[in-house]
Amino acid sequence: MDRREFIGGSAASGIMILSSRTAFGYEANSAVRIGLLGCGSRGTTVATSFAKNTPARIVALADLFADQLAAGKAHFDQVNASLGVPAIDPSLMFRGSHAFEELAASKAVDSIQISTPPWFHVQHLDAVIAAGKHAYCEKPLGVDVAQTRQALEIGKRAEGRVSLDVGFQVRSAPPIAEVVRRIHAGDLGKLVCITAHYNAPNAVSRTGANWSADEFRLRNWLWDRVLSGDILVEQNIHVIDLCNWMLGAHPIKATATGGRNAITHQGDTWDNYQVLYSYPGDIHLSFSSTQWGSNGFFDVTERVFGEKGIAEAPYSGPVRIIGENAWEWKPEGAPENAAPATFAANGAFTDNLEFADREKDKAFIESIASGQFHNQAQAGVDTALSCMLGRMAGQMGREVTWDEQLQHGERYTMNIDLGQFD
């Protein structure tokens, strides 16, 4: 199967067959108006994909910091100009600790992309759904158990009213989607176990001459366990999500080791995890993660072992099945010796993930335009909790079950007064 065959037969193709007017009131060819909440690197990358790959338009921006807001306007004014649409209206730029509420209340936006640090995701999602806006929320859907409970309640309120998508765009990468389809179709036979890893360089530091300690934490949130959820919850979550998807379940228990053995910068995130997850049916996932150094080493993959073969789903390299039902993804027009993908902190990968954002964004906008609203709250929570289960097992140094984690009721506290930045 080549890329053309896959896209032609996929709901992710971006081909919209719409009624003249949907339940939310959109004309068939009208543009969904998006407000970007969080004008950092990842937020800018995803919103740019929405603008370039869908009929949606970026019309509003919000951020805690003035410099990021200004950078966002400069960027999207250029993007919009290239598309022949108006620049961002200054009246639709919101800054400060209440910017998310002002954006949510704006009648000029239909949908909000939440790309703030993970600790804020659920709070901001609550405001967006309460305002009746569609929400595209970056992962994770919570950094602690308390937040995931709130996220599920928000999901109940969103059901049938608006679309609520979680940023698991890797599921939408055509090669990944196809190998998972084949796994679900039984090409591997009975599944036995999975091995997976996510190895990446260190997060880049940001510095400012007059930054307070609080501002440093917020600007370097990837280094902060409360703000990010740690590398297992913030970054490695994509791999755990794929494993959950492949198995059609979340883990029931985990043991883990890890620590802060290489990095010396400020913060309290770990730089390595080794987690053994147990799933229903006595299937086990052996997962490892590293994040340090500046040598650019980057390697992410999942290998699913079944009685009839092995499926490999790397970010870069052959996506294939080895065994009785041998198969390999062959993208149309790809060069024979394509350069491997390199680490991209903003998620703008090439190789197997090249079209992940595009297809994810198309599906979200189509759900709005068609009135067939998505609700990915449950899947987002299940994957976030799966990552937290490994984190808790590592922190406690012992086996932790899914039910024990839920009973524990883990809750993180930020201890930053955002009003100081108004």
N, C-alpha and C positions, 0 to 999 in steps of 0.2 A: 504494500500500500504506500503510495507516495502522498505528498502533502496535498495535492489537488484533490485526490480521492477522499482524503480524510475531511478536509474543509467542506467539500461538496456535500458530504453526508452528515455534517455535524451541526448541532444547534448553535455552535460557537461561530458559525460562518459569518455572522453579522448581517445576513440577508433578512430584512424585516418585512413581514406580511402583517400589516396593521389595519385595524378598523379606522374609520374616518375620525372617530373621537373615542378616546379611552375613558375608563372610569375616573381617571385623575384629571381629565379635561384637556389632554393634549391633542392638537391636530396631528394628522399622520406625519407631516413633514416639519413640524415645529421643533425647535431646539430645546433640549432640557438645559436649564440654567443652573450651573454648578458654582457653589461657593467653596473655596479651598480654605480649610481651617488647619493652619500649620504650614508655613511657607519654607520649610527646610528642604534639604536635598531630595529625600524620598517623596515628599508631598509634591514638590515641583515636577519631578519625573512622572508621577502617576497622572497629575492633572494635565500635563502636556500631552500624555498619551490619550486622555479623554478628548482633548481639543483636536488632536490630529487624526484620531482613528474612529471617532464617532460623530454624530450630528450635534452632540452637546457643546456648550460654550462655557468658558470660564468667565464669570461676570463679577465675582466678588472675592475678596481676600480677607483673612483674619490671622493675626499672630500676636503673641505676647510682646515681641520686640520690634521696635520701629525699623531697625536696619533690615531685618528679614522681610518685613512687610514691603519696604521700599524695593528690595531686590526682587520680590515677587511681582510687584507691579511692572518694573522694568522688563522682566522676562516675559510676562504674559501680554504686555502691550505689544512686544515684538511678535509673539506667537499669534495673537489676534490679528495683527496687521497682515501677517503672511497669509492668513485665512480670509481676509477681507471682512473682518468683523470689528466692531468698535473696541477701543482701549478700555481698560478698567475704569469705571467712573469713580473718582475720588470719594464720593459719598458712600461707596460700597466697599470701603477699606476700613477695617475695624481693628483697633489695637488695644492691648492691655488685658487685665485679668478677667474682664467681662466681655471680651471680644467674641467669645463663642456664643454667648447669649444674644448679643446684638446681631450676629450673623444668622443665628437660628430664627430670630424674630423678623428678619427682613422679608418683605413680600416680593423682592426682586429675585429670589433664588428658589429653585424647586428641589434641589438636592445638595447635600453637603458632603464633601470628602474630608474625613477626619484623619489627619496625618500629624497629630501632636504626639509627644512622648507617651509611651504605653500607659503610665499611671493615670493619665487623663482620659483615656479612650472611653471608658464606661460613663464617666461624668458627662463628657461631651456628647456621647451617643444619646444619653437620657434627654438632654436639652433638644437635640435635633429631632428625635422621634416625638417628643412632647409638642414640638412646634408643627408637626405634620409634614416634615420634610423627609425625603428619601435619604438614606445614609449609606455611604461607602466608607466603612471603618477599617483602618489598617489593623492587622493583627498586632499583639494578642488581644483577645476580648476579655481583658482583665489581667492584673498581675498577682492577684491573691484570690483565695476562695470567696471572700466576701464580695469582691467585685464581680466574680462570675455569677453569683446568685442574683445580683442586681441586673446583670446583662440578660439573664433568662427572663426576668420580669419585664424588662424593656422589650424583649422579643415578643412576648405575649401581647403587649400593647400595639406592636407594629403589625401583627398578623392581619393580612388582608387589607391593610390601610396604605402601607408604603412598602417600598423595597428596602431591605436591610442586607447588605452584602458585607462579608469579611474578606480582607485582602489576602486570600490564599490563591494568588494568581498562578502559582506553579501547577495547580490542578488543570489550568486552562491551556498549558503548553501542549500543542498538538502531539508531539512524540510521547509525552508523559501520559496524556489522556488515553492514547491508543494502547500503550502497554498495560495500563491498568484495566482497560476494557477487556483485553485478552486474558489477563489474570482472572477477572471476574467470570469470563466465559469458560474457564476451566482448562486453559492451555497448559497450566503447570500441574494439573491434577490436584491432589490434596496438598495444601500448603503445610510446610514443616517449620520453617523459621525464617527470620530476616536478619541481615546485617546492614548497618547504615552508619554513615559518618558525615560530619560537617566540619571541615578544617578551613580556617580563614585567618587572615592577618588581623592585627590589632585595629581597633577603631581609631580614627584620626582625632588628635586632640585639637580643641579650639581654645584660644587664649585671647584675653582682652586686658588692656592696661588698667582699666578702672572697674573691673568686675568684682563684685562681692563674692563671698563663698557660695551664697545661694545661686547667684547667676552662673557661676562656674558649674555648679551641679546641673542646672537646667540646660545649659549650652552643651555640656558633656554628659547628657543623660544616659548614653550607652555604657558609661562606666559605673553607673549607680544602680544597685539592685532594686531599690524601691521604684525608681522612675522607669526602669527598663524591664524588670522581672528577671534579670540576669540573662546570660547568653543562651541558656537552654530555652527560656520562655520567649525571648525577643527574636533571636536569630534562628536557632535550631528548630523552631516550631514548624517551619515548612517541611522538614524531613519527617518529623513526628506526624504531621498532618497527612502526608502521603502514605505513611505506614498504616495509620488508622483507616484511611480510605481503602487501601488495598485489602485490609483485613475485615473491613466493615464493622469495626468495633473499636472501643477504647481499651487500654490496658486495665487489668484488675489489681495489679500490684507491681512494685518496682524495688530494686536495690540499686545503689549507686555509690560511686566514689568520685573524687575530683578535688579541686582546690585552686588556690591562687599561688602557683609555683614559679611562674616566669615573669609575669607583669609586675611592675613596681610603681606604676602611676597611681594617682589619686583614685578613690573609688573603692568599691567592695565587691565587684563582680568577680566570679571565678574565671580562670583561663582554660580550664579543662574539665570535662565530665566523662564518665564512663557509666552507662546506665544499662541494666538488664531489666527489660519490661516483660511481664507475663500477660498474655492475652487469653481470651476464652479459647477452648479447644487445645490447651496446652501448647500454644504457639508462642515462641519467644523472639523478642527483638533485642539484639545486641547493638547498642548505639554508643558512639564516641564523638566527642567534640573538642576542638582546640581553637583558641583565638589569642594569638600573640605574635609579636615580631612584625617587621616591615619588609620581609623578603618577598611578599606577594604570593606566597604559596596558598593555593586555593583548590580544594577538592571536596566535592559533595556527591554522594551517590547512595542508592539503595539497591540491595541484592535480595531478591525473594527466592527462596529455595522451596521447590515443590517436588513431588514424587516423579513428575515427568520432565522436569527441567528447571532452569534458573532464569529469572528475569532480572535485567540490569536497567536501572533508570538513573543515570548520572546527569548532572547539570551539563557536563561537557564530555563528549565521547559517544560511542555507539549505544543507542537505546535498543535493546534486543532481548530475544528469548533464545536460550541455548538448550537443546534437548529435542524431544519427540516432535514438538510443534515449533521448530526453529523459525525465527522471524527477525527482521531488523528494519528499523525505520529508515527510509530513504527519502530525504527531502528533495523535492523537485528543484533542479538547477543548482544544487549545492556543489561547491568545488570539491575535488577529490581530497585535497589536503588543507581543509579549512583550519584556520588558527583556533586553538582551544579558547574557551571563554576564560576571562580573568575576573578576579573579585571586583564586584561593583557594590559599594556601600549603599548606593541609591536604588539598587535592584534592577538597573538597566543592563541586564545580561544579554549576551549573544548566544550562539550555538543553540542548544536544545530549548532554552528559555526565551529565545528571541521574540516570539510572538505571544508570550504568556500574558503580559500586560494588555496587549491589544485585544486579545480574545476575551479576557476577563472583563475589560471595560465595555466592549461591545455587548456582551451578555447582560451586564447591569443596565445599560441604557435601554436595551431592547425590552427588559422586564418592565421598565417604567413606561415606555412608549406604548407597549402592548397591553398594559394593565395586568399582566401575569406576574405579580410581585414576588420577589424572592424574600425568603426569611432564613438567613444562615446563622441565626443566634445560637441554636443548639449545637450545630457542628463547630462553630467558633469556640463555644464554651468547652465542649468535650476535648478539643485539641489543646486549648490553653490549660485545662486541668491535667491533661496527660503530661504536659511539660512540667507543670508545678509538682506533679507526683514524683518525677525524677529529681527535681530540685530539692523537695522535702526529704526524700530518701538520702540524698547526698549530704544535706545539712545535718540530718539526724544520725547518719552513719549506720542505718539499719533498714530492713525491709519496711515499706509502708504500703498499706492497701488503699484502694480507691475509696472505700467506705470510711476508713480511718482519716484520710485526708479531708473528706467532707465534714466529718464530725469535729475535726480539729478547728475548722473555721478560721483558718489563717487570714490575718488582716495586716496590711502594711500601712504605715503612716508617713507622709511626706515631710511634714514639719517645715514648710516654707510658706511664708506669707506673700502671696502673689501681688497683693495690693501695692507693695513697694515698687513695682515696675509700671504702675499706672502714670 
